[in-house]
Structures are given as C-alpha cells and as structure tokens.
Amino acid sequence: MIGITGGIGSGKTTVSKFIEEAGFPVYYSDVRAKTIVNDDAELQKNIKALLGENSYDDNGFYNRRYVGEIIFNDEELRLKLNSLIHPAVKINFEKWVSQQKTPFIFKETALLFELKLNQSCYKSILVTADDNCRLKRVMDRDEKTYREVEAVMNKQMPEKDKIKFADFVIYNNDGLDELHEETMMILSEIKTL
C-alpha cells in the first residue's frame, strides 16, 4: 500500500485522481468516512452518545457543521470522535483491500502521519504547496474566509514536519500539467522499487 497525504488545499485528491486514472485503485479515506458515519448504525449510536442527538439532522444525516463547531476547539472531544470513526474506516478499508485484484494500491488520507498510518505503508507521498497557495485554493473552493481556512491549517501538522516523514514529496505550486507530470514521474519510480 502507498499512502497519499497532504494538508487542506494541497491537492492530494487531484494527485489521487491522476493515479486512479493511470489504472491504480485508490481508497479515499475522507470520502469513505463521510459515507460510513451515515451508513453504520452502531457508529451513529456512539456518535450521538458522545455529541448528542443534534450530531444527526432530522433526516438522519450526519450534521457535519454542528459536529465541526463542537469539536473544533475541544481537542479531547475531537480525539474521542476520531476513536469512534477511525476503527470503522479501518474495517471498511480492509474489506476494500480484499476486493482489489492488485497488491499495488493507494490510500488517500489527510492524517497519514498524524495517525502513524505511514508505518503500514510501503511508501508515502506527500502533496504540499505554499501556505498562501493553499489558503487561496480553499477560500475559492469552500467559500471560506481567510481566518477560517487559516484556523484549520493551524490545527494540522506543519508541512515541514510532514516532509520529514514522506518518501516522496510533490510540490503543487504550479498548474495542473506540472502536477500531473510530477505525479506520473513518482508513480514510475514507485513501480520500479
């Protein structure tokens, strides 16, 4: 398994899409987690017990905004929530792996190094970009203010620390063509290892 990670606005999902388009299976942890919190009845029950009934809306869907506001400045509560969600994602990932026809698989996850998931990876790829570039991307993409995006970035592991852990680093400060080219070069290198 090859891990793909990067901070908010880095372009890790774009790199993952390039790899997928090249014919390799990619597990998108964050996307899967968003589905699992709605589909797993036991997980729903545990999240409601931790955060209250308002953690799901009237239609039974995970109330991301409400949960985000509660846990953003409460580290202990955030860790407790993660301790519920991450094991469910791990089970889902293992099931997904068993369905793949190749051992050459990729896992995209924002918390690869924070959760020490890189220790179970053959190699890791970090997608990074200058802070100002990431800020602008997220502000444009999510219609958030500078302060909102900056607050999220400040909660994440600093890029300089992630670089120390990564086997490969993709700098995404230029255009999509350059990003694609760099991704394909690293993919070629990984295939020869």
MODELLER restraints for C-alpha pairs under 7 A, 6 or more apart:
rsr = mdl.restraints
at = mdl.atoms
rsr.add(forms.Gaussian(group=physical.xy_distance, feature=features.Distance(at['CA:1:A'], at['CA:104:A']), mean=6.25, stdev=0.5))
rsr.add(forms.Gaussian(group=physical.xy_distance, feature=features.Distance(at['CA:1:A'], at['CA:105:A']), mean=5.06, stdev=0.5))
rsr.add(forms.Gaussian(group=physical.xy_distance, feature=features.Distance(at['CA:1:A'], at['CA:106:A']), mean=5.48, stdev=0.5))
rsr.add(forms.Gaussian(group=physical.xy_distance, feature=features.Distance(at['CA:1:A'], at['CA:107:A']), mean=6.94, stdev=0.5))
rsr.add(forms.Gaussian(group=physical.xy_distance, feature=features.Distance(at['CA:1:A'], at['CA:121:A']), mean=5.15, stdev=0.5))
rsr.add(forms.Gaussian(group=physical.xy_distance, feature=features.Distance(at['CA:1:A'], at['CA:122:A']), mean=5.55, stdev=0.5))
rsr.add(forms.Gaussian(group=physical.xy_distance, feature=features.Distance(at['CA:2:A'], at['CA:105:A']), mean=6.32, stdev=0.5))
rsr.add(forms.Gaussian(group=physical.xy_distance, feature=features.Distance(at['CA:2:A'], at['CA:106:A']), mean=4.67, stdev=0.5))
rsr.add(forms.Gaussian(group=physical.xy_distance, feature=features.Distance(at['CA:2:A'], at['CA:107:A']), mean=6.22, stdev=0.5))
rsr.add(forms.Gaussian(group=physical.xy_distance, feature=features.Distance(at['CA:2:A'], at['CA:121:A']), mean=5.45, stdev=0.5))
rsr.add(forms.Gaussian(group=physical.xy_distance, feature=features.Distance(at['CA:2:A'], at['CA:122:A']), mean=5.66, stdev=0.5))
rsr.add(forms.Gaussian(group=physical.xy_distance, feature=features.Distance(at['CA:2:A'], at['CA:123:A']), mean=5.01, stdev=0.5))
rsr.add(forms.Gaussian(group=physical.xy_distance, feature=features.Distance(at['CA:2:A'], at['CA:124:A']), mean=5.50, stdev=0.5))
rsr.add(forms.Gaussian(group=physical.xy_distance, feature=features.Distance(at['CA:3:A'], at['CA:106:A']), mean=5.79, stdev=0.5))
rsr.add(forms.Gaussian(group=physical.xy_distance, feature=features.Distance(at['CA:3:A'], at['CA:107:A']), mean=4.91, stdev=0.5))
rsr.add(forms.Gaussian(group=physical.xy_distance, feature=features.Distance(at['CA:3:A'], at['CA:108:A']), mean=5.99, stdev=0.5))
rsr.add(forms.Gaussian(group=physical.xy_distance, feature=features.Distance(at['CA:3:A'], at['CA:112:A']), mean=6.96, stdev=0.5))
rsr.add(forms.Gaussian(group=physical.xy_distance, feature=features.Distance(at['CA:3:A'], at['CA:118:A']), mean=6.49, stdev=0.5))
rsr.add(forms.Gaussian(group=physical.xy_distance, feature=features.Distance(at['CA:3:A'], at['CA:121:A']), mean=6.03, stdev=0.5))
rsr.add(forms.Gaussian(group=physical.xy_distance, feature=features.Distance(at['CA:3:A'], at['CA:123:A']), mean=6.44, stdev=0.5))
rsr.add(forms.Gaussian(group=physical.xy_distance, feature=features.Distance(at['CA:3:A'], at['CA:124:A']), mean=4.53, stdev=0.5))
rsr.add(forms.Gaussian(group=physical.xy_distance, feature=features.Distance(at['CA:3:A'], at['CA:125:A']), mean=6.03, stdev=0.5))
rsr.add(forms.Gaussian(group=physical.xy_distance, feature=features.Distance(at['CA:4:A'], at['CA:12:A']), mean=6.74, stdev=0.5))
rsr.add(forms.Gaussian(group=physical.xy_distance, feature=features.Distance(at['CA:4:A'], at['CA:106:A']), mean=6.98, stdev=0.5))
rsr.add(forms.Gaussian(group=physical.xy_distance, feature=features.Distance(at['CA:4:A'], at['CA:107:A']), mean=5.93, stdev=0.5))
rsr.add(forms.Gaussian(group=physical.xy_distance, feature=features.Distance(at['CA:4:A'], at['CA:108:A']), mean=4.58, stdev=0.5))
rsr.add(forms.Gaussian(group=physical.xy_distance, feature=features.Distance(at['CA:4:A'], at['CA:109:A']), mean=6.28, stdev=0.5))
rsr.add(forms.Gaussian(group=physical.xy_distance, feature=features.Distance(at['CA:4:A'], at['CA:124:A']), mean=5.92, stdev=0.5))
rsr.add(forms.Gaussian(group=physical.xy_distance, feature=features.Distance(at['CA:4:A'], at['CA:125:A']), mean=4.78, stdev=0.5))
rsr.add(forms.Gaussian(group=physical.xy_distance, feature=features.Distance(at['CA:4:A'], at['CA:126:A']), mean=5.99, stdev=0.5))
rsr.add(forms.Gaussian(group=physical.xy_distance, feature=features.Distance(at['CA:5:A'], at['CA:12:A']), mean=5.91, stdev=0.5))
rsr.add(forms.Gaussian(group=physical.xy_distance, feature=features.Distance(at['CA:5:A'], at['CA:108:A']), mean=5.89, stdev=0.5))
rsr.add(forms.Gaussian(group=physical.xy_distance, feature=features.Distance(at['CA:5:A'], at['CA:109:A']), mean=5.36, stdev=0.5))
rsr.add(forms.Gaussian(group=physical.xy_distance, feature=features.Distance(at['CA:5:A'], at['CA:110:A']), mean=5.15, stdev=0.5))
rsr.add(forms.Gaussian(group=physical.xy_distance, feature=features.Distance(at['CA:5:A'], at['CA:112:A']), mean=6.08, stdev=0.5))
rsr.add(forms.Gaussian(group=physical.xy_distance, feature=features.Distance(at['CA:5:A'], at['CA:125:A']), mean=6.32, stdev=0.5))
rsr.add(forms.Gaussian(group=physical.xy_distance, feature=features.Distance(at['CA:5:A'], at['CA:126:A']), mean=5.03, stdev=0.5))
rsr.add(forms.Gaussian(group=physical.xy_distance, feature=features.Distance(at['CA:5:A'], at['CA:127:A']), mean=6.18, stdev=0.5))
rsr.add(forms.Gaussian(group=physical.xy_distance, feature=features.Distance(at['CA:6:A'], at['CA:12:A']), mean=5.60, stdev=0.5))
rsr.add(forms.Gaussian(group=physical.xy_distance, feature=features.Distance(at['CA:6:A'], at['CA:110:A']), mean=5.85, stdev=0.5))
rsr.add(forms.Gaussian(group=physical.xy_distance, feature=features.Distance(at['CA:6:A'], at['CA:126:A']), mean=5.41, stdev=0.5))
rsr.add(forms.Gaussian(group=physical.xy_distance, feature=features.Distance(at['CA:6:A'], at['CA:127:A']), mean=4.85, stdev=0.5))
rsr.add(forms.Gaussian(group=physical.xy_distance, feature=features.Distance(at['CA:6:A'], at['CA:128:A']), mean=5.80, stdev=0.5))
rsr.add(forms.Gaussian(group=physical.xy_distance, feature=features.Distance(at['CA:7:A'], at['CA:110:A']), mean=6.45, stdev=0.5))
rsr.add(forms.Gaussian(group=physical.xy_distance, feature=features.Distance(at['CA:7:A'], at['CA:128:A']), mean=6.95, stdev=0.5))
rsr.add(forms.Gaussian(group=physical.xy_distance, feature=features.Distance(at['CA:7:A'], at['CA:156:A']), mean=6.95, stdev=0.5))
rsr.add(forms.Gaussian(group=physical.xy_distance, feature=features.Distance(at['CA:8:A'], at['CA:134:A']), mean=6.91, stdev=0.5))
rsr.add(forms.Gaussian(group=physical.xy_distance, feature=features.Distance(at['CA:8:A'], at['CA:153:A']), mean=6.78, stdev=0.5))
rsr.add(forms.Gaussian(group=physical.xy_distance, feature=features.Distance(at['CA:9:A'], at['CA:134:A']), mean=4.51, stdev=0.5))
rsr.add(forms.Gaussian(group=physical.xy_distance, feature=features.Distance(at['CA:9:A'], at['CA:135:A']), mean=6.86, stdev=0.5))
rsr.add(forms.Gaussian(group=physical.xy_distance, feature=features.Distance(at['CA:9:A'], at['CA:137:A']), mean=5.77, stdev=0.5))
rsr.add(forms.Gaussian(group=physical.xy_distance, feature=features.Distance(at['CA:9:A'], at['CA:138:A']), mean=5.43, stdev=0.5))
rsr.add(forms.Gaussian(group=physical.xy_distance, feature=features.Distance(at['CA:10:A'], at['CA:127:A']), mean=5.82, stdev=0.5))
rsr.add(forms.Gaussian(group=physical.xy_distance, feature=features.Distance(at['CA:10:A'], at['CA:128:A']), mean=4.89, stdev=0.5))
rsr.add(forms.Gaussian(group=physical.xy_distance, feature=features.Distance(at['CA:10:A'], at['CA:129:A']), mean=5.51, stdev=0.5))
rsr.add(forms.Gaussian(group=physical.xy_distance, feature=features.Distance(at['CA:10:A'], at['CA:134:A']), mean=5.81, stdev=0.5))
rsr.add(forms.Gaussian(group=physical.xy_distance, feature=features.Distance(at['CA:10:A'], at['CA:172:A']), mean=6.77, stdev=0.5))
rsr.add(forms.Gaussian(group=physical.xy_distance, feature=features.Distance(at['CA:11:A'], at['CA:127:A']), mean=6.34, stdev=0.5))
rsr.add(forms.Gaussian(group=physical.xy_distance, feature=features.Distance(at['CA:11:A'], at['CA:172:A']), mean=6.86, stdev=0.5))
rsr.add(forms.Gaussian(group=physical.xy_distance, feature=features.Distance(at['CA:12:A'], at['CA:127:A']), mean=5.43, stdev=0.5))
rsr.add(forms.Gaussian(group=physical.xy_distance, feature=features.Distance(at['CA:15:A'], at['CA:183:A']), mean=6.48, stdev=0.5))
rsr.add(forms.Gaussian(group=physical.xy_distance, feature=features.Distance(at['CA:16:A'], at['CA:26:A']), mean=6.76, stdev=0.5))
rsr.add(forms.Gaussian(group=physical.xy_distance, feature=features.Distance(at['CA:16:A'], at['CA:108:A']), mean=6.86, stdev=0.5))
rsr.add(forms.Gaussian(group=physical.xy_distance, feature=features.Distance(at['CA:18:A'], at['CA:180:A']), mean=6.65, stdev=0.5))
rsr.add(forms.Gaussian(group=physical.xy_distance, feature=features.Distance(at['CA:20:A'], at['CA:26:A']), mean=6.03, stdev=0.5))
rsr.add(forms.Gaussian(group=physical.xy_distance, feature=features.Distance(at['CA:24:A'], at['CA:105:A']), mean=6.35, stdev=0.5))
rsr.add(forms.Gaussian(group=physical.xy_distance, feature=features.Distance(at['CA:25:A'], at['CA:105:A']), mean=5.34, stdev=0.5))
rsr.add(forms.Gaussian(group=physical.xy_distance, feature=features.Distance(at['CA:25:A'], at['CA:106:A']), mean=6.24, stdev=0.5))
rsr.add(forms.Gaussian(group=physical.xy_distance, feature=features.Distance(at['CA:26:A'], at['CA:105:A']), mean=6.18, stdev=0.5))
rsr.add(forms.Gaussian(group=physical.xy_distance, feature=features.Distance(at['CA:26:A'], at['CA:106:A']), mean=4.66, stdev=0.5))
rsr.add(forms.Gaussian(group=physical.xy_distance, feature=features.Distance(at['CA:26:A'], at['CA:107:A']), mean=5.57, stdev=0.5))
rsr.add(forms.Gaussian(group=physical.xy_distance, feature=features.Distance(at['CA:26:A'], at['CA:108:A']), mean=6.89, stdev=0.5))
rsr.add(forms.Gaussian(group=physical.xy_distance, feature=features.Distance(at['CA:27:A'], at['CA:106:A']), mean=6.25, stdev=0.5))
rsr.add(forms.Gaussian(group=physical.xy_distance, feature=features.Distance(at['CA:27:A'], at['CA:107:A']), mean=4.72, stdev=0.5))
rsr.add(forms.Gaussian(group=physical.xy_distance, feature=features.Distance(at['CA:27:A'], at['CA:108:A']), mean=5.99, stdev=0.5))
rsr.add(forms.Gaussian(group=physical.xy_distance, feature=features.Distance(at['CA:28:A'], at['CA:107:A']), mean=6.25, stdev=0.5))
rsr.add(forms.Gaussian(group=physical.xy_distance, feature=features.Distance(at['CA:28:A'], at['CA:108:A']), mean=4.97, stdev=0.5))
rsr.add(forms.Gaussian(group=physical.xy_distance, feature=features.Distance(at['CA:28:A'], at['CA:109:A']), mean=6.64, stdev=0.5))
rsr.add(forms.Gaussian(group=physical.xy_distance, feature=features.Distance(at['CA:29:A'], at['CA:108:A']), mean=5.89, stdev=0.5))
rsr.add(forms.Gaussian(group=physical.xy_distance, feature=features.Distance(at['CA:29:A'], at['CA:109:A']), mean=5.23, stdev=0.5))
rsr.add(forms.Gaussian(group=physical.xy_distance, feature=features.Distance(at['CA:30:A'], at['CA:109:A']), mean=6.39, stdev=0.5))
rsr.add(forms.Gaussian(group=physical.xy_distance, feature=features.Distance(at['CA:33:A'], at['CA:89:A']), mean=6.01, stdev=0.5))
rsr.add(forms.Gaussian(group=physical.xy_distance, feature=features.Distance(at['CA:37:A'], at['CA:43:A']), mean=6.48, stdev=0.5))
rsr.add(forms.Gaussian(group=physical.xy_distance, feature=features.Distance(at['CA:37:A'], at['CA:44:A']), mean=6.27, stdev=0.5))
rsr.add(forms.Gaussian(group=physical.xy_distance, feature=features.Distance(at['CA:37:A'], at['CA:62:A']), mean=6.47, stdev=0.5))
rsr.add(forms.Gaussian(group=physical.xy_distance, feature=features.Distance(at['CA:38:A'], at['CA:61:A']), mean=5.79, stdev=0.5))
rsr.add(forms.Gaussian(group=physical.xy_distance, feature=features.Distance(at['CA:38:A'], at['CA:62:A']), mean=5.96, stdev=0.5))
rsr.add(forms.Gaussian(group=physical.xy_distance, feature=features.Distance(at['CA:43:A'], at['CA:84:A']), mean=6.89, stdev=0.5))
rsr.add(forms.Gaussian(group=physical.xy_distance, feature=features.Distance(at['CA:47:A'], at['CA:81:A']), mean=6.98, stdev=0.5))
rsr.add(forms.Gaussian(group=physical.xy_distance, feature=features.Distance(at['CA:48:A'], at['CA:55:A']), mean=6.06, stdev=0.5))
rsr.add(forms.Gaussian(group=physical.xy_distance, feature=features.Distance(at['CA:55:A'], at['CA:62:A']), mean=6.05, stdev=0.5))
rsr.add(forms.Gaussian(group=physical.xy_distance, feature=features.Distance(at['CA:55:A'], at['CA:63:A']), mean=5.10, stdev=0.5))
rsr.add(forms.Gaussian(group=physical.xy_distance, feature=features.Distance(at['CA:55:A'], at['CA:66:A']), mean=6.36, stdev=0.5))
rsr.add(forms.Gaussian(group=physical.xy_distance, feature=features.Distance(at['CA:55:A'], at['CA:67:A']), mean=5.84, stdev=0.5))
rsr.add(forms.Gaussian(group=physical.xy_distance, feature=features.Distance(at['CA:56:A'], at['CA:62:A']), mean=4.39, stdev=0.5))
rsr.add(forms.Gaussian(group=physical.xy_distance, feature=features.Distance(at['CA:56:A'], at['CA:63:A']), mean=4.81, stdev=0.5))
rsr.add(forms.Gaussian(group=physical.xy_distance, feature=features.Distance(at['CA:57:A'], at['CA:63:A']), mean=5.71, stdev=0.5))
rsr.add(forms.Gaussian(group=physical.xy_distance, feature=features.Distance(at['CA:71:A'], at['CA:77:A']), mean=5.81, stdev=0.5))
rsr.add(forms.Gaussian(group=physical.xy_distance, feature=features.Distance(at['CA:71:A'], at['CA:78:A']), mean=5.04, stdev=0.5))
rsr.add(forms.Gaussian(group=physical.xy_distance, feature=features.Distance(at['CA:112:A'], at['CA:118:A']), mean=5.66, stdev=0.5))
rsr.add(forms.Gaussian(group=physical.xy_distance, feature=features.Distance(at['CA:113:A'], at['CA:162:A']), mean=6.93, stdev=0.5))
rsr.add(forms.Gaussian(group=physical.xy_distance, feature=features.Distance(at['CA:118:A'], at['CA:124:A']), mean=6.49, stdev=0.5))
rsr.add(forms.Gaussian(group=physical.xy_distance, feature=features.Distance(at['CA:123:A'], at['CA:167:A']), mean=5.97, stdev=0.5))
rsr.add(forms.Gaussian(group=physical.xy_distance, feature=features.Distance(at['CA:124:A'], at['CA:166:A']), mean=5.45, stdev=0.5))
rsr.add(forms.Gaussian(group=physical.xy_distance, feature=features.Distance(at['CA:124:A'], at['CA:167:A']), mean=5.20, stdev=0.5))
rsr.add(forms.Gaussian(group=physical.xy_distance, feature=features.Distance(at['CA:124:A'], at['CA:168:A']), mean=6.30, stdev=0.5))
rsr.add(forms.Gaussian(group=physical.xy_distance, feature=features.Distance(at['CA:125:A'], at['CA:166:A']), mean=5.90, stdev=0.5))
rsr.add(forms.Gaussian(group=physical.xy_distance, feature=features.Distance(at['CA:125:A'], at['CA:167:A']), mean=6.09, stdev=0.5))
rsr.add(forms.Gaussian(group=physical.xy_distance, feature=features.Distance(at['CA:125:A'], at['CA:168:A']), mean=4.71, stdev=0.5))
rsr.add(forms.Gaussian(group=physical.xy_distance, feature=features.Distance(at['CA:125:A'], at['CA:169:A']), mean=5.79, stdev=0.5))
rsr.add(forms.Gaussian(group=physical.xy_distance, feature=features.Distance(at['CA:126:A'], at['CA:166:A']), mean=5.83, stdev=0.5))
rsr.add(forms.Gaussian(group=physical.xy_distance, feature=features.Distance(at['CA:126:A'], at['CA:168:A']), mean=6.18, stdev=0.5))
rsr.add(forms.Gaussian(group=physical.xy_distance, feature=features.Distance(at['CA:126:A'], at['CA:169:A']), mean=4.79, stdev=0.5))
rsr.add(forms.Gaussian(group=physical.xy_distance, feature=features.Distance(at['CA:126:A'], at['CA:170:A']), mean=6.14, stdev=0.5))
rsr.add(forms.Gaussian(group=physical.xy_distance, feature=features.Distance(at['CA:127:A'], at['CA:169:A']), mean=5.94, stdev=0.5))
rsr.add(forms.Gaussian(group=physical.xy_distance, feature=features.Distance(at['CA:127:A'], at['CA:170:A']), mean=4.76, stdev=0.5))
rsr.add(forms.Gaussian(group=physical.xy_distance, feature=features.Distance(at['CA:127:A'], at['CA:171:A']), mean=6.14, stdev=0.5))
rsr.add(forms.Gaussian(group=physical.xy_distance, feature=features.Distance(at['CA:127:A'], at['CA:172:A']), mean=6.74, stdev=0.5))
rsr.add(forms.Gaussian(group=physical.xy_distance, feature=features.Distance(at['CA:128:A'], at['CA:170:A']), mean=6.17, stdev=0.5))
rsr.add(forms.Gaussian(group=physical.xy_distance, feature=features.Distance(at['CA:128:A'], at['CA:171:A']), mean=5.14, stdev=0.5))
rsr.add(forms.Gaussian(group=physical.xy_distance, feature=features.Distance(at['CA:128:A'], at['CA:172:A']), mean=5.85, stdev=0.5))
rsr.add(forms.Gaussian(group=physical.xy_distance, feature=features.Distance(at['CA:129:A'], at['CA:171:A']), mean=5.48, stdev=0.5))
rsr.add(forms.Gaussian(group=physical.xy_distance, feature=features.Distance(at['CA:129:A'], at['CA:172:A']), mean=4.96, stdev=0.5))
rsr.add(forms.Gaussian(group=physical.xy_distance, feature=features.Distance(at['CA:129:A'], at['CA:173:A']), mean=5.31, stdev=0.5))
rsr.add(forms.Gaussian(group=physical.xy_distance, feature=features.Distance(at['CA:130:A'], at['CA:173:A']), mean=6.61, stdev=0.5))
rsr.add(forms.Gaussian(group=physical.xy_distance, feature=features.Distance(at['CA:133:A'], at['CA:173:A']), mean=6.77, stdev=0.5))
rsr.add(forms.Gaussian(group=physical.xy_distance, feature=features.Distance(at['CA:135:A'], at['CA:146:A']), mean=6.87, stdev=0.5))
rsr.add(forms.Gaussian(group=physical.xy_distance, feature=features.Distance(at['CA:135:A'], at['CA:149:A']), mean=6.25, stdev=0.5))
rsr.add(forms.Gaussian(group=physical.xy_distance, feature=features.Distance(at['CA:138:A'], at['CA:149:A']), mean=6.85, stdev=0.5))
rsr.add(forms.Gaussian(group=physical.xy_distance, feature=features.Distance(at['CA:139:A'], at['CA:145:A']), mean=6.04, stdev=0.5))
rsr.add(forms.Gaussian(group=physical.xy_distance, feature=features.Distance(at['CA:139:A'], at['CA:146:A']), mean=6.65, stdev=0.5))
rsr.add(forms.Gaussian(group=physical.xy_distance, feature=features.Distance(at['CA:139:A'], at['CA:149:A']), mean=6.87, stdev=0.5))
rsr.add(forms.Gaussian(group=physical.xy_distance, feature=features.Distance(at['CA:163:A'], at['CA:169:A']), mean=6.89, stdev=0.5))
rsr.add(forms.Gaussian(group=physical.xy_distance, feature=features.Distance(at['CA:170:A'], at['CA:182:A']), mean=6.78, stdev=0.5))
rsr.add(forms.Gaussian(group=physical.xy_distance, feature=features.Distance(at['CA:172:A'], at['CA:179:A']), mean=6.04, stdev=0.5))
